[in-house]
């Protein structure tokens, strides 16, 4: 059977999601905990989005496959249903900076990565002394200059839709950089913090932090609104576009289609994206 796990973590103490020898990663911690809880030698985890070093998540989604008998045995003498018992066991094993929010049996055709319709990230910036809160310094970027949210929203419009985002991605050989950016908007919260909402069908490596870096330059007046469109059109990395710090970024939500459409979504996602 396939199990869907909804996961949250503080990325500050991790070298990203993906397991790496000798380094503390979210995948490494969760896979070890799952193997212990399920009493199996190892488990293979697939996540919705591989977060980079220092990036946080409230809405990460993971799947793993396990024999039903193994799941039933893992509950031991617990009176709770096996999946409820599994959540409790996992959270009893995991460190405090990783929490399993729920575990359910996945529908046929579900794939945490390839079934996803979109991923939504938030990036948070404190651009005034009164908005800088040392209690959330690990989750909000402190910025030394005031930002114009209206200008940033104007520039964001130029980046929306399907494009080749090579200018904002670290290239990986053989991987496409064509993505559909469905939402990119900025608002100032009551706390004074400026928050970006970034939603796309998928993201390439460092894409969100590069988009934010570009728009911060517009927001503080160093670059005109049109510059964002010029960077995108170049379709190549521009050293003048900063890749902002990871700690301001949080994976907030991953959306999936109705159960009946999961298989079709997997086939569509696996197909190589091409320019419209």
Helices and strands as residue ranges (DSSP letters): E 2-9, G 11-13, H 26-38, E 46-47, E 56-65, H 68-74, H 82-93, E 98-105, E 116-126, G 129-131, G 134-136, E 141-142, H 149-157, E 161-164, G 166-168, E 178-188, E 194-200, H 207-219, H 226-234, G 246-248, E 249-256, G 259-261, H 262-270
